[in-house]
Amino acid sequence: MTNAARLRSFLFIALMPALAGCATLGALGDASTPLDVYDLRAPEGAPVTRGGLLARDVIVELPTTSGVLETDRIMIRPDDLQAQYLPDVRWGDEVPVMLQTLMLRALENTGGLRYVGRRPLGGSGDFAIVTELVDFHAELAEDGTSAVVHIRMTTRMVREGDASVIARQTFSANADVFSTETLALVEGFDRASDQLLIEFADWAMTTLGRSLPPA
């Protein structure tokens, strides 16, 4: 299955044909304007646990981030100091919520955890995954006809029993996009998030597997 086929697009208006450099980038639009909605999927290539189920309950907390990313709009940077948003389109959730969902799905797809969720089943889980989202944007190339998607996050594994950080890791992924059309940019986000989430899931499962003796 191709990346394009895995993208869910709920179309409310005709697809924007293309972006022609910085001049066509818009700020946040009228909230009443219907927008094309895009979503990302957790990677199909996430690591699968082969050593049996880990008796671990894991909570994936909502990632923290800067104000420019606490939105459902798709960010594109014409330069290092300027943040703008694609007009007429948005993500299915605010970016931190979407990332939390992707992280949950990536861990669930390993098939190796007793429980993984946004909230504990009981009073508390065994471990919490605490994340700061640093980058989640596309950066325009100088020619204005291509871009690079950048995703970066810093993640800590916290043992709930004593609130100790048992591991931390920074994950980053980039994807070249050879067009500024909306769908091409979203596919770039999909490729970059696939790479980042596979690395995250592998790190999380390895860390959890050596964190405690088998229950």
Z-matrix of the N, CA and C atoms (Angstrom, degrees):
N
C 1 1.461
C 2 1.522 1 108.88
N 3 1.339 2 119.20 1 131.75
C 4 1.448 3 122.09 2 -178.06
C 5 1.518 4 110.41 3 -79.54
N 6 1.366 5 115.09 4 162.98
C 7 1.461 6 119.21 5 177.16
C 8 1.520 7 110.91 6 -59.95
N 9 1.360 8 116.31 7 -39.10
C 10 1.465 9 119.04 8 -177.79
C 11 1.514 10 111.19 9 -63.21
N 12 1.337 11 116.45 10 -38.30
C 13 1.464 12 119.84 11 -178.93
C 14 1.506 13 111.79 12 -68.62
N 15 1.357 14 117.06 13 -24.28
C 16 1.453 15 119.55 14 -177.16
C 17 1.520 16 112.51 15 -86.33
N 18 1.310 17 118.34 16 -5.97
C 19 1.455 18 120.29 17 179.92
C 20 1.528 19 109.94 18 -84.83
N 21 1.315 20 115.59 19 131.46
C 22 1.458 21 119.77 20 175.47
C 23 1.517 22 108.90 21 -95.24
N 24 1.306 23 117.76 22 121.14
C 25 1.462 24 122.13 23 178.60
C 26 1.511 25 109.22 24 -122.72
N 27 1.318 26 116.45 25 116.12
C 28 1.450 27 121.51 26 178.71
C 29 1.527 28 106.68 27 -99.32
N 30 1.320 29 117.54 28 104.42
C 31 1.460 30 121.78 29 -169.91
C 32 1.521 31 110.76 30 -89.03
N 33 1.318 32 115.20 31 125.64
C 34 1.445 33 121.03 32 174.36
C 35 1.536 34 110.96 33 -105.29
N 36 1.317 35 117.96 34 -30.35
C 37 1.457 36 122.14 35 177.34
C 38 1.506 37 107.50 36 -137.43
N 39 1.309 38 117.26 37 172.69
C 40 1.464 39 120.85 38 -176.78
C 41 1.515 40 110.20 39 -62.21
N 42 1.310 41 116.92 40 146.11
C 43 1.452 42 122.90 41 -177.91
C 44 1.517 43 110.14 42 -65.68
N 45 1.309 44 116.22 43 130.58
C 46 1.451 45 121.56 44 177.20
C 47 1.523 46 109.24 45 -59.55
N 48 1.335 47 119.84 46 127.67
C 49 1.460 48 120.75 47 -172.25
C 50 1.506 49 113.92 48 -65.13
N 51 1.326 50 119.75 49 -44.55
C 52 1.470 51 119.44 50 -177.27
C 53 1.512 52 108.65 51 -172.92
N 54 1.317 53 114.79 52 165.61
C 55 1.457 54 121.71 53 171.05
C 56 1.523 55 106.87 54 -106.51
N 57 1.289 56 116.99 55 132.49
C 58 1.464 57 120.32 56 179.34
C 59 1.511 58 108.87 57 -110.96
N 60 1.336 59 115.55 58 68.78
C 61 1.454 60 120.47 59 177.67
C 62 1.507 61 112.06 60 77.71
N 63 1.315 62 115.59 61 -164.92
C 64 1.468 63 121.50 62 -172.55
C 65 1.521 64 112.62 63 -65.93
N 66 1.333 65 117.33 64 -29.02
C 67 1.455 66 119.26 65 -173.86
C 68 1.514 67 112.29 66 -63.30
N 69 1.321 68 118.03 67 -25.75
C 70 1.455 69 120.64 68 -176.81
C 71 1.515 70 112.89 69 -93.84
N 72 1.333 71 117.74 70 -0.02
C 73 1.457 72 120.15 71 179.88
C 74 1.512 73 109.40 72 -81.04
N 75 1.337 74 116.24 73 132.65
C 76 1.450 75 120.47 74 -178.94
C 77 1.503 76 112.39 75 -113.42
N 78 1.335 77 116.40 76 155.70
C 79 1.458 78 121.26 77 172.69
C 80 1.519 79 107.80 78 -80.88
N 81 1.328 80 116.12 79 -173.66
C 82 1.461 81 119.75 80 -179.29
C 83 1.512 82 110.78 81 -56.64
N 84 1.324 83 115.15 82 131.30
C 85 1.456 84 119.96 83 -176.43
C 86 1.510 85 112.29 84 -88.75
N 87 1.304 86 114.61 85 -176.83
C 88 1.455 87 121.71 86 177.22
C 89 1.525 88 109.01 87 -62.29
N 90 1.335 89 115.92 88 129.26
C 91 1.466 90 120.51 89 -176.50
C 92 1.525 91 111.63 90 -62.48
N 93 1.353 92 117.00 91 -21.17
C 94 1.453 93 119.98 92 -179.02
C 95 1.524 94 112.65 93 -84.02
N 96 1.335 95 117.65 94 -9.24
C 97 1.463 96 121.05 95 -178.43
C 98 1.514 97 110.26 96 -77.81
N 99 1.342 98 118.39 97 126.15
C 100 1.466 99 119.47 98 177.88
C 101 1.528 100 110.16 99 -66.40
N 102 1.328 101 116.12 100 137.89
C 103 1.460 102 121.68 101 -175.88
C 104 1.517 103 110.67 102 -121.13
N 105 1.342 104 116.46 103 148.05
C 106 1.455 105 120.68 104 168.96
C 107 1.521 106 108.11 105 -66.97
N 108 1.328 107 117.13 106 138.31
C 109 1.460 108 121.84 107 -175.54
C 110 1.523 109 109.24 108 -116.61
N 111 1.339 110 116.18 109 131.43
C 112 1.463 111 122.19 110 179.52
C 113 1.521 112 109.93 111 -122.68
N 114 1.325 113 114.92 112 149.53
C 115 1.450 114 121.02 113 179.88
C 116 1.519 115 108.43 114 -135.50
N 117 1.323 116 117.01 115 155.52
C 118 1.458 117 122.74 116 176.13
C 119 1.516 118 108.99 117 -110.99
N 120 1.320 119 116.39 118 154.10
C 121 1.454 120 121.82 119 179.79
C 122 1.517 121 110.07 120 -112.86
N 123 1.316 122 116.76 121 149.91
C 124 1.460 123 121.18 122 173.15
C 125 1.521 124 109.18 123 -63.63
N 126 1.323 125 117.97 124 148.27
C 127 1.470 126 120.22 125 -175.29
C 128 1.514 127 113.05 126 -65.86
N 129 1.329 128 115.68 127 141.30
C 130 1.457 129 120.48 128 175.33
C 131 1.523 130 110.98 129 -75.53
N 132 1.332 131 116.51 130 -19.48
C 133 1.462 132 120.21 131 -177.84
C 134 1.510 133 114.24 132 -93.52
N 135 1.339 134 118.20 133 20.48
C 136 1.461 135 120.58 134 178.97
C 137 1.523 136 110.20 135 -61.95
N 138 1.340 137 117.40 136 147.13
C 139 1.472 138 119.46 137 -178.45
C 140 1.519 139 111.47 138 -62.24
N 141 1.319 140 115.74 139 140.15
C 142 1.467 141 122.00 140 178.84
C 143 1.522 142 108.08 141 -106.07
N 144 1.330 143 116.14 142 128.91
C 145 1.458 144 120.90 143 -179.22
C 146 1.528 145 109.88 144 -71.05
N 147 1.316 146 115.81 145 128.59
C 148 1.468 147 120.40 146 -178.66
C 149 1.529 148 112.09 147 -112.78
N 150 1.321 149 116.73 148 -4.13
C 151 1.459 150 119.02 149 -177.22
C 152 1.509 151 114.02 150 -97.62
N 153 1.331 152 117.68 151 15.58
C 154 1.457 153 120.35 152 -179.86
C 155 1.514 154 111.70 153 97.57
N 156 1.311 155 115.51 154 167.31
C 157 1.454 156 122.02 155 -177.34
C 158 1.517 157 110.76 156 -70.55
N 159 1.355 158 116.21 157 134.04
C 160 1.452 159 121.07 158 173.23
C 161 1.527 160 108.45 159 -87.57
N 162 1.318 161 116.63 160 128.64
C 163 1.465 162 120.53 161 179.69
C 164 1.527 163 108.77 162 -79.53
N 165 1.312 164 115.29 163 70.82
C 166 1.456 165 122.10 164 -177.62
C 167 1.525 166 109.33 165 -131.27
N 168 1.324 167 116.01 166 136.71
C 169 1.456 168 121.85 167 170.51
C 170 1.528 169 107.06 168 -105.97
N 171 1.331 170 116.44 169 121.15
C 172 1.465 171 121.69 170 -172.12
C 173 1.521 172 109.93 171 -121.49
N 174 1.321 173 115.92 172 130.99
C 175 1.457 174 122.69 173 177.17
C 176 1.526 175 108.18 174 -107.13
N 177 1.328 176 116.53 175 127.51
C 178 1.460 177 121.72 176 174.43
C 179 1.523 178 107.43 177 -100.31
N 180 1.310 179 116.18 178 106.75
C 181 1.460 180 120.08 179 -177.14
C 182 1.529 181 110.35 180 -76.70
N 183 1.326 182 115.76 181 157.73
C 184 1.456 183 121.20 182 178.41
C 185 1.524 184 109.16 183 -63.83
N 186 1.329 185 118.54 184 123.79
C 187 1.465 186 120.01 185 179.68
C 188 1.524 187 111.78 186 -60.93
N 189 1.317 188 115.64 187 144.58
C 190 1.457 189 121.50 188 171.26
C 191 1.522 190 108.38 189 -91.87
N 192 1.329 191 116.16 190 157.00
C 193 1.460 192 119.72 191 -179.89
C 194 1.518 193 109.39 192 -164.12
N 195 1.327 194 116.16 193 178.79
C 196 1.454 195 120.64 194 177.66
C 197 1.524 196 110.19 195 -78.72
N 198 1.320 197 115.69 196 165.05
C 199 1.457 198 120.65 197 -175.98
C 200 1.512 199 114.18 198 -60.39
N 201 1.328 200 118.12 199 -32.90
C 202 1.474 201 119.53 200 -176.72
C 203 1.519 202 111.94 201 -68.63
N 204 1.344 203 117.76 202 -18.29
C 205 1.460 204 121.06 203 178.97
C 206 1.523 205 112.38 204 -102.54
N 207 1.301 206 118.66 205 -3.01
C 208 1.467 207 120.90 206 176.30
C 209 1.526 208 108.69 207 -85.90
N 210 1.304 209 115.00 208 64.57
C 211 1.455 210 122.95 209 -175.59
C 212 1.516 211 108.65 210 -155.39
N 213 1.326 212 116.24 211 163.27
C 214 1.459 213 119.42 212 174.22
C 215 1.526 214 111.26 213 -96.89
N 216 1.322 215 118.01 214 6.71
C 217 1.457 216 121.11 215 179.72
C 218 1.526 217 111.16 216 -84.37
N 219 1.321 218 116.21 217 152.46
C 220 1.463 219 122.92 218 -177.13
C 221 1.524 220 108.48 219 -90.03
N 222 1.328 221 116.01 220 114.93
C 223 1.457 222 120.57 221 -173.18
C 224 1.527 223 111.62 222 -85.82
N 225 1.331 224 114.35 223 139.39
C 226 1.460 225 121.31 224 171.97
C 227 1.517 226 107.85 225 -136.95
N 228 1.317 227 115.79 226 135.63
C 229 1.464 228 121.32 227 -177.42
C 230 1.530 229 109.87 228 -107.15
N 231 1.337 230 117.50 229 117.20
C 232 1.465 231 119.53 230 172.14
C 233 1.527 232 112.11 231 -68.34
N 234 1.355 233 116.16 232 -27.40
C 235 1.457 234 121.30 233 176.69
C 236 1.522 235 108.03 234 -155.91
N 237 1.336 236 116.58 235 179.93
C 238 1.465 237 120.82 236 -174.26
C 239 1.519 238 113.48 237 -64.36
N 240 1.332 239 117.99 238 -24.85
C 241 1.460 240 121.22 239 -171.67
C 242 1.529 241 113.41 240 -104.39
N 243 1.310 242 117.68 241 -1.70
C 244 1.455 243 120.37 242 -174.52
C 245 1.519 244 110.99 243 -124.26
N 246 1.316 245 116.10 244 132.67
C 247 1.464 246 121.58 245 176.75
C 248 1.513 247 108.88 246 -119.34
N 249 1.334 248 116.55 247 125.58
C 250 1.454 249 122.24 248 176.43
C 251 1.520 250 108.61 249 -129.45
N 252 1.333 251 116.23 250 174.46
C 253 1.457 252 121.17 251 -177.23
C 254 1.523 253 109.71 252 -128.97
N 255 1.330 254 115.87 253 144.11
C 256 1.451 255 119.44 254 177.49
C 257 1.523 256 110.04 255 -63.23
N 258 1.317 257 117.72 256 133.89
C 259 1.462 258 119.32 257 178.99
C 260 1.521 259 111.03 258 -74.59
N 261 1.314 260 115.90 259 148.96
C 262 1.470 261 123.18 260 168.98
C 263 1.523 262 114.31 261 70.57
N 264 1.342 263 119.23 262 9.80
C 265 1.456 264 121.15 263 179.41
C 266 1.521 265 109.84 264 -139.54
N 267 1.325 266 115.67 265 158.71
C 268 1.457 267 120.30 266 176.43
C 269 1.518 268 109.27 267 -156.35
N 270 1.349 269 116.12 268 165.08
C 271 1.458 270 122.00 269 170.58
C 272 1.526 271 109.54 270 -78.70
N 273 1.320 272 116.01 271 162.99
C 274 1.457 273 120.71 272 179.44
C 275 1.521 274 113.54 273 -69.28
N 276 1.335 275 117.78 274 -24.22
C 277 1.467 276 124.07 275 176.58
C 278 1.514 277 108.13 276 -138.59
N 279 1.316 278 116.44 277 167.30
C 280 1.458 279 118.66 278 169.02
C 281 1.519 280 108.99 279 -59.07
N 282 1.318 281 116.73 280 148.42
C 283 1.469 282 121.19 281 -171.68
C 284 1.534 283 112.60 282 -54.74
N 285 1.347 284 121.71 283 -46.76
C 286 1.466 285 119.21 284 179.24
C 287 1.522 286 113.34 285 -60.74
N 288 1.339 287 117.52 286 -38.56
C 289 1.466 288 120.75 287 178.67
C 290 1.526 289 110.20 288 -67.13
N 291 1.331 290 117.03 289 -42.17
C 292 1.460 291 120.10 290 178.49
C 293 1.522 292 110.68 291 -61.87
N 294 1.349 293 117.80 292 -43.10
C 295 1.458 294 120.27 293 179.21
C 296 1.522 295 110.97 294 -64.22
N 297 1.327 296 117.96 295 -41.94
C 298 1.464 297 121.03 296 177.45
C 299 1.528 298 110.61 297 -57.84
N 300 1.329 299 116.79 298 -44.14
C 301 1.463 300 120.69 299 178.58
C 302 1.523 301 111.28 300 -62.60
N 303 1.319 302 117.37 301 -43.05
C 304 1.458 303 120.91 302 179.52
C 305 1.524 304 111.43 303 -63.45
N 306 1.325 305 117.11 304 -40.23
C 307 1.462 306 120.76 305 178.40
C 308 1.523 307 110.59 306 -64.77
N 309 1.332 308 116.76 307 -42.54
C 310 1.469 309 121.07 308 177.38
C 311 1.526 310 110.84 309 -59.54
N 312 1.326 311 115.83 310 -47.90
C 313 1.462 312 119.40 311 -177.69
C 314 1.529 313 110.98 312 -64.61
N 315 1.322 314 116.76 313 -38.88
C 316 1.463 315 119.51 314 179.68
C 317 1.521 316 110.98 315 -62.14
N 318 1.337 317 117.41 316 -40.79
C 319 1.467 318 120.69 317 178.20
C 320 1.524 319 111.17 318 -71.01
N 321 1.330 320 116.71 319 -40.68
C 322 1.470 321 119.26 320 178.12
C 323 1.521 322 111.03 321 -61.23
N 324 1.330 323 116.48 322 -37.65
C 325 1.462 324 120.49 323 -176.70
C 326 1.527 325 113.29 324 -68.96
N 327 1.337 326 117.46 325 -15.05
C 328 1.460 327 118.78 326 175.69
C 329 1.525 328 110.92 327 -72.13
N 330 1.327 329 116.92 328 -23.99
C 331 1.462 330 121.07 329 -178.71
C 332 1.517 331 113.48 330 67.29
N 333 1.330 332 117.65 331 20.24
C 334 1.460 333 119.32 332 -172.36
C 335 1.513 334 116.15 333 -114.24
N 336 1.337 335 117.98 334 5.33
C 337 1.459 336 119.97 335 -176.96
C 338 1.529 337 110.99 336 -117.57
N 339 1.326 338 115.20 337 144.87
C 340 1.459 339 119.91 338 177.47
C 341 1.526 340 110.38 339 -64.98
N 342 1.344 341 116.19 340 -40.34
C 343 1.461 342 120.36 341 -179.98
C 344 1.523 343 108.32 342 -156.43
N 345 1.325 344 115.84 343 138.68
C 346 1.459 345 122.24 344 171.18
C 347 1.516 346 107.92 345 -141.08
N 348 1.337 347 117.26 346 132.25
C 349 1.448 348 119.98 347 -177.25
C 350 1.513 349 111.99 348 -164.81
N 351 1.319 350 114.85 349 -178.02
C 352 1.467 351 120.91 350 178.03
C 353 1.525 352 111.06 351 -81.88
N 354 1.337 353 115.82 352 -25.07
C 355 1.462 354 121.43 353 -179.11
C 356 1.518 355 108.51 354 -136.17
N 357 1.327 356 117.46 355 151.34
C 358 1.468 357 119.42 356 179.28
C 359 1.514 358 111.68 357 -69.50
N 360 1.319 359 115.78 358 153.67
C 361 1.460 360 120.79 359 175.88
C 362 1.525 361 110.57 360 -69.14
N 363 1.336 362 115.85 361 -41.43
C 364 1.459 363 121.04 362 -179.93
C 365 1.509 364 111.00 363 -109.93
N 366 1.326 365 115.17 364 -136.42
C 367 1.456 366 120.00 365 -179.12
C 368 1.513 367 112.90 366 -68.40
N 369 1.320 368 117.42 367 -39.14
C 370 1.459 369 121.68 368 179.45
C 371 1.521 370 108.84 369 -160.00
N 372 1.317 371 115.14 370 162.26
C 373 1.448 372 119.95 371 175.29
C 374 1.521 373 110.40 372 -90.44
N 375 1.328 374 115.76 373 -179.87
C 376 1.460 375 119.92 374 175.39
C 377 1.523 376 111.34 375 -78.87
N 378 1.344 377 115.50 376 -38.47
C 379 1.455 378 120.97 377 -177.20
C 380 1.520 379 109.54 378 -140.19
N 381 1.335 380 114.94 379 152.02
C 382 1.462 381 121.82 380 173.83
C 383 1.521 382 108.50 381 -123.63
N 384 1.312 383 115.23 382 139.69
C 385 1.459 384 121.32 383 175.21
C 386 1.526 385 107.76 384 -104.34
N 387 1.324 386 115.33 385 117.20
C 388 1.460 387 122.65 386 -174.50
C 389 1.527 388 107.82 387 -112.94
N 390 1.329 389 117.06 388 125.13
C 391 1.463 390 121.20 389 -170.81
C 392 1.525 391 111.37 390 -130.34
N 393 1.328 392 114.57 391 140.65
C 394 1.464 393 121.18 392 168.47
C 395 1.523 394 108.07 393 -112.63
N 396 1.313 395 117.02 394 121.09
C 397 1.456 396 121.84 395 177.79
C 398 1.525 397 108.50 396 -87.06
N 399 1.325 398 116.04 397 120.38
C 400 1.470 399 121.35 398 -175.76
C 401 1.527 400 111.10 399 -97.39
N 402 1.321 401 117.17 400 -47.46
C 403 1.463 402 121.52 401 -177.82
C 404 1.522 403 109.99 402 -131.93
N 405 1.316 404 115.80 403 139.68
C 406 1.470 405 121.77 404 172.31
C 407 1.522 406 106.12 405 -159.67
N 408 1.335 407 115.53 406 74.67
C 409 1.458 408 119.80 407 -173.85
C 410 1.519 409 110.52 408 -154.44
N 411 1.324 410 115.02 409 165.80
C 412 1.463 411 121.86 410 170.41
C 413 1.522 412 107.59 411 -106.34
N 414 1.318 413 115.81 412 139.11
C 415 1.465 414 121.38 413 179.98
C 416 1.526 415 108.89 414 -112.39
N 417 1.324 416 115.86 415 124.17
C 418 1.448 417 120.33 416 -178.73
C 419 1.522 418 111.12 417 -68.42
N 420 1.335 419 116.20 418 141.08
C 421 1.460 420 121.31 419 172.22
C 422 1.528 421 108.78 420 -76.42
N 423 1.321 422 116.03 421 165.38
C 424 1.458 423 120.25 422 -177.56
C 425 1.522 424 112.29 423 -61.79
N 426 1.342 425 117.04 424 -30.10
C 427 1.467 426 118.96 425 -178.87
C 428 1.525 427 112.54 426 -76.69
N 429 1.331 428 117.92 427 -10.42
C 430 1.458 429 121.49 428 178.18
C 431 1.517 430 114.77 429 73.13
N 432 1.337 431 117.83 430 4.60
C 433 1.471 432 120.57 431 -178.06
C 434 1.522 433 112.72 432 -114.44
N 435 1.318 434 118.24 433 -1.05
C 436 1.460 435 122.49 434 177.91
C 437 1.523 436 108.11 435 -144.01
N 438 1.333 437 115.81 436 172.94
C 439 1.464 438 119.94 437 -175.93
C 440 1.522 439 109.32 438 -156.68
N 441 1.335 440 115.01 439 169.23
C 442 1.459 441 122.22 440 173.67
C 443 1.523 442 107.90 441 -128.10
N 444 1.319 443 117.19 442 127.61
C 445 1.457 444 121.99 443 175.96
C 446 1.525 445 108.98 444 -84.97
N 447 1.325 446 116.62 445 133.45
C 448 1.460 447 122.44 446 178.61
C 449 1.532 448 109.52 447 -122.64
N 450 1.322 449 116.63 448 126.67
C 451 1.469 450 121.99 449 173.03
C 452 1.525 451 107.15 450 -129.24
N 453 1.320 452 116.35 451 130.73
C 454 1.469 453 120.31 452 178.40
C 455 1.517 454 109.15 453 -147.10
N 456 1.339 455 116.08 454 137.01
C 457 1.459 456 120.82 455 177.35
C 458 1.525 457 109.92 456 -146.77
N 459 1.312 458 115.25 457 149.90
C 460 1.461 459 122.27 458 175.40
C 461 1.520 460 108.16 459 -111.58
N 462 1.336 461 116.19 460 127.73
C 463 1.464 462 121.28 461 -171.54
C 464 1.520 463 111.05 462 -125.54
N 465 1.322 464 115.72 463 138.65
C 466 1.471 465 121.96 464 176.12
C 467 1.530 466 108.96 465 -121.42
N 468 1.317 467 115.28 466 139.68
C 469 1.464 468 122.11 467 172.41
C 470 1.522 469 107.22 468 -99.53
N 471 1.329 470 117.33 469 117.84
C 472 1.464 471 122.88 470 -174.96
C 473 1.526 472 109.31 471 -113.27
N 474 1.327 473 116.42 472 128.43
C 475 1.465 474 121.17 473 174.05
C 476 1.516 475 107.70 474 -81.25
N 477 1.321 476 116.27 475 121.33
C 478 1.462 477 120.53 476 -173.66
C 479 1.527 478 112.51 477 -67.10
N 480 1.318 479 118.05 478 -31.91
C 481 1.460 480 120.65 479 -175.19
C 482 1.515 481 113.92 480 -58.49
N 483 1.354 482 116.32 481 -40.97
C 484 1.462 483 118.87 482 -178.95
C 485 1.528 484 112.25 483 -127.56
N 486 1.339 485 117.01 484 12.03
C 487 1.466 486 123.24 485 177.88
C 488 1.527 487 113.01 486 57.17
N 489 1.320 488 116.95 487 29.63
C 490 1.464 489 120.14 488 -179.54
C 491 1.530 490 109.95 489 -93.39
N 492 1.322 491 114.71 490 141.98
C 493 1.457 492 121.10 491 175.81
C 494 1.519 493 107.90 492 -83.76
N 495 1.334 494 116.32 493 114.89
C 496 1.464 495 118.93 494 -176.62
C 497 1.527 496 112.25 495 -95.46
N 498 1.335 497 117.26 496 -15.91
C 499 1.463 498 120.52 497 177.02
C 500 1.524 499 108.65 498 -164.40
N 501 1.322 500 114.60 499 152.17
C 502 1.463 501 119.86 500 174.29
C 503 1.516 502 108.50 501 -145.09
N 504 1.326 503 115.09 502 150.09
C 505 1.458 504 119.12 503 -176.26
C 506 1.523 505 109.28 504 -156.68
N 507 1.326 506 116.16 505 142.64
C 508 1.458 507 121.47 506 173.09
C 509 1.521 508 108.49 507 -103.18
N 510 1.318 509 116.30 508 130.77
C 511 1.461 510 122.52 509 179.92
C 512 1.527 511 108.49 510 -116.00
N 513 1.313 512 116.13 511 137.43
C 514 1.461 513 119.90 512 177.03
C 515 1.518 514 109.16 513 -143.94
N 516 1.315 515 115.35 514 149.19
C 517 1.461 516 121.33 515 178.66
C 518 1.516 517 108.67 516 -151.55
N 519 1.335 518 115.29 517 143.90
C 520 1.457 519 122.27 518 178.26
C 521 1.523 520 109.01 519 -127.15
N 522 1.319 521 115.54 520 155.45
C 523 1.464 522 120.59 521 176.01
C 524 1.519 523 108.94 522 -145.32
N 525 1.322 524 116.77 523 125.49
C 526 1.463 525 121.26 524 175.89
C 527 1.520 526 109.81 525 -75.15
N 528 1.323 527 115.48 526 137.85
C 529 1.465 528 121.75 527 178.47
C 530 1.525 529 106.93 528 -126.18
N 531 1.330 530 116.38 529 120.27
C 532 1.456 531 120.21 530 -172.85
C 533 1.524 532 112.35 531 -96.78
N 534 1.315 533 115.64 532 27.76
C 535 1.460 534 122.02 533 176.34
C 536 1.521 535 107.20 534 -159.40
N 537 1.326 536 116.50 535 154.49
C 538 1.463 537 119.50 536 175.53
C 539 1.523 538 111.65 537 -104.44
N 540 1.331 539 117.33 538 14.93
C 541 1.457 540 119.38 539 172.63
C 542 1.525 541 109.43 540 -67.06
N 543 1.313 542 115.32 541 148.16
C 544 1.458 543 120.56 542 -175.33
C 545 1.521 544 112.55 543 -55.63
N 546 1.326 545 117.21 544 -49.50
C 547 1.454 546 120.03 545 -176.49
C 548 1.523 547 111.15 546 -62.71
N 549 1.333 548 117.88 547 -38.73
C 550 1.463 549 121.17 548 178.14
C 551 1.528 550 110.67 549 -62.99
N 552 1.324 551 117.29 550 -40.11
C 553 1.460 552 120.79 551 178.42
C 554 1.528 553 111.02 552 -65.80
N 555 1.331 554 116.86 553 -43.22
C 556 1.461 555 120.29 554 179.48
C 557 1.526 556 110.40 555 -64.01
N 558 1.321 557 116.94 556 -39.37
C 559 1.463 558 119.80 557 176.51
C 560 1.524 559 110.79 558 -62.58
N 561 1.341 560 116.91 559 -34.55
C 562 1.457 561 120.00 560 175.08
C 563 1.518 562 111.69 561 -63.86
N 564 1.334 563 117.25 562 -42.94
C 565 1.464 564 120.43 563 174.55
C 566 1.521 565 110.49 564 -59.99
N 567 1.336 566 117.09 565 -38.76
C 568 1.461 567 121.04 566 -178.90
C 569 1.529 568 110.83 567 -64.49
N 570 1.326 569 117.07 568 -44.05
C 571 1.464 570 120.31 569 179.90
C 572 1.526 571 111.35 570 -65.50
N 573 1.328 572 116.15 571 -43.75
C 574 1.457 573 119.63 572 -179.40
C 575 1.530 574 111.07 573 -66.03
N 576 1.328 575 117.62 574 -42.38
C 577 1.463 576 119.77 575 -179.62
C 578 1.522 577 111.04 576 -67.33
N 579 1.334 578 117.99 577 -35.06
C 580 1.465 579 120.65 578 175.27
C 581 1.529 580 110.45 579 -56.41
N 582 1.329 581 115.69 580 -51.38
C 583 1.467 582 120.53 581 -178.67
C 584 1.518 583 111.36 582 -59.87
N 585 1.329 584 116.42 583 -46.92
C 586 1.461 585 120.76 584 -177.55
C 587 1.519 586 111.68 585 -64.66
N 588 1.331 587 117.69 586 -42.44
C 589 1.468 588 120.90 587 -175.87
C 590 1.522 589 112.07 588 -71.78
N 591 1.326 590 117.80 589 -33.17
C 592 1.460 591 119.95 590 175.67
C 593 1.525 592 109.98 591 -64.10
N 594 1.331 593 116.85 592 -43.81
C 595 1.469 594 120.30 593 177.83
C 596 1.523 595 110.94 594 -64.65
N 597 1.338 596 116.15 595 -41.21
C 598 1.468 597 120.24 596 178.77
C 599 1.521 598 111.31 597 -61.91
N 600 1.335 599 117.55 598 -48.18
C 601 1.469 600 120.58 599 -177.35
C 602 1.520 601 111.03 600 -63.51
N 603 1.318 602 117.10 601 -39.64
C 604 1.463 603 120.60 602 178.99
C 605 1.532 604 110.35 603 -63.58
N 606 1.337 605 116.14 604 -44.27
C 607 1.478 606 120.68 605 178.38
C 608 1.521 607 110.88 606 -63.42
N 609 1.338 608 116.70 607 -45.67
C 610 1.464 609 119.93 608 -177.16
C 611 1.519 610 111.27 609 -62.89
N 612 1.320 611 117.68 610 -44.96
C 613 1.460 612 120.25 611 -177.72
C 614 1.529 613 111.40 612 -68.79
N 615 1.326 614 116.88 613 -37.47
C 616 1.468 615 119.73 614 176.57
C 617 1.512 616 110.58 615 -64.65
N 618 1.335 617 116.84 616 -43.28
C 619 1.463 618 120.98 617 179.65
C 620 1.517 619 111.16 618 -64.36
N 621 1.311 620 117.45 619 -45.17
C 622 1.472 621 120.75 620 -179.73
C 623 1.518 622 111.31 621 -67.12
N 624 1.313 623 117.24 622 -33.94
C 625 1.459 624 119.80 623 -178.63
C 626 1.511 625 113.56 624 -66.79
N 627 1.320 626 117.64 625 -26.05
C 628 1.467 627 118.98 626 -179.94
C 629 1.518 628 112.51 627 -107.50
N 630 1.354 629 117.14 628 5.77
C 631 1.458 630 120.19 629 -174.16
C 632 1.527 631 113.74 630 -77.36
N 633 1.331 632 116.78 631 -31.83
C 634 1.452 633 121.35 632 -176.74
C 635 1.530 634 108.99 633 -144.37
N 636 1.297 635 117.83 634 153.71
C 637 1.470 636 118.35 635 171.57
C 638 1.517 637 109.34 636 -64.70
N 639 1.334 638 119.20 637 151.84
C 640 1.460 639 120.84 638 179.98
C 641 1.533 640 111.96 639 -53.76
N 642 1.340 641 114.96 640 136.27
C 643 1.456 642 120.14 641 -179.36
C 644 1.517 643 110.71 642 -80.36
